[in-house]
Amino acid sequence: MRQNAPQKVMVVGNVAAGKTRLSRRLATLWDLPLMHIDSVQFLPGMKIRALPEIRTAIKAIENQERWLIDGYGPLDMLENRFKLADRIIFIDFPLWRHQWWLVKRQIKNLWSRRPELPPECDERNWEHTQKMFKVLKSAHKQMRPELLRIFAREEFKSKVLIVKTLRDWRRVYKTGSF
């Protein structure tokens, strides 16, 4: 474990923000156990796990001494996790970058599925792609402003890093520094 490394980290952002790639890297740099929310929320075949089970699994991780959590989970649980976290990284790219990266991700999925998803989760279909674009747009218009309001609170200012550019993302990826 690196000296002065954070013990509880959240990486959040819209669809196709590079959260998972960044989370993997930071978990390695900081020697933290990594939990992907997608691996908790989805069951094989892209079925959604029951909400009480999702909550229980996330709570179990939150109660550990060290973690890096990639993603959101139930929205009503977020603010408490923000309070628990030592560091919060919010990837806040322009909408066009998320859209472009989503296209790239969907093309990549033609050959290999995302390893953080349970078995038999197939994102290689038009219905799923359309859903992801709708979620992307909705999150940008509705969730993003609320997150920015929350992160502007005094209690969160010192532990939030808002990554707005690819250059910032690459710096955090490379060095793990804020």
Helices and strands as residue ranges (DSSP letters): E 8-13, H 19-30, E 34-36, H 37-41, E 42-43, E 47-48, H 51-62, E 67-70, G 75-77, H 78-84, E 87-91, H 95-108, H 126-138, I 139-143, H 144-151, H 154-157, E 160-163, H 166-175
